[in-house]
Amino acid sequence: MPVTPDALAHADDLADFVAASPSSYHAAAETARRLEDAGFERLHEEEAWEIRPGGRYVVVRDGATIGWTVPEDATATTPNHVFGAHTDSPGFKLKPQPTTGGRGWLQAAVEVYGGPLLNSWLDRELTLAGRLALADGRVVLADTGALLRLPQLAVHLDRGVNNNGLALDKQAETQPVWGIGDVAEADILAELAGSAGLSASDIRGYDVVIADSARGAVFGKDDAFFASGRLDDLASVHAGVVALAQAGVAASGPIAVLAAFDHEELGSNSRSGAAGPFLEDILGRVYDALGADSSQRRQAFASSWCLSSDVGHSVHPNYAQKHDPVVQPVLGSGPILKINANQRYATDAVGSAAWRDWCDAADVATQEFVSNNNVPCGSTIGPITATRLGIRTVDVGIPILSMHSARELAGVSDLHDLTRVAGAFFAG
């Protein structure tokens, strides 16, 4: 099926979103900025809130953002529909005392973050980005643009690489270069600070990652493919942002919530992760504003839903044996419903039926994903959210190739279709 102009425009907007989101902190800020531009009111957790039926709100906690709309007829028992995703991606994080190197080279000391495909980071122009805590108490975002590179060893110096494969040492062989000179006279924090109009002496602390600096691109026959860094899981965050911004304020229906968490790639155990209290804190304050007591809040949660949206595996044409022999989703054939007998995904029969109803409402085709029994799948924020809040949860997403690569591959139509289903989900 040809890719529609709307789907191409959506992919171009996703490229803008990813470019503005080299770190989870940038992604949280960009999510909030877009919602504010759409008319959402920015709230701060340390302040008192006035939440009203008919209102739209957004709050940021570190590298996570939650935005929501309250229907005009909302009461103490109005259910919520949470579209959950995550802002972080596998890669590398800057270590303390980060300026290193030798033999005339300047390098950055980095630590592996999550489970990246290490080889995919070789020979790419990389940016250094994240948040800086300053001496004056401010916290600011910084992004150097293309600054670093992990150069691969030439084949002449590793003659067996094409036969024996390449296995990188996580310490010795993953420290990127960023300049030429004397380490004693260099400071990579000065480069980072300078990108934000600061000096290195202003920095008292930092949470900084390296990220692929190349812009996302549409390509392939009939413009079917979209390649970009950080599609896991900015593709889902973007889908939720666009759908929530377009939804407006409904006269009736559920409280529509976008929950973009941090630290999913590490297990979600943080104050801004899905295993932390962020979503429960926000929903608690919303229902307090609606006058709900503890019993009414439990009533609302009992009729609520969470769509846990994260990428899943498309069947790989060169490694078909790694996939289930029958259930084989492919790029361009619709978002996926993720199923696992061992509760690595939270989907059950009732959730499957509900997902198909939302897909029908959006006129979107859907596929299923299940793992080969010999190749166990990872997990998501879905089981965590279901366990923490007791909300019925369904695990969904889009199929991709090259998951956890520095640059992943998705289907242009799937990206747009996920957003359309998110809109139907927010509507009820």
Disulfide bonds with the S-S distance in Angstrom:
none
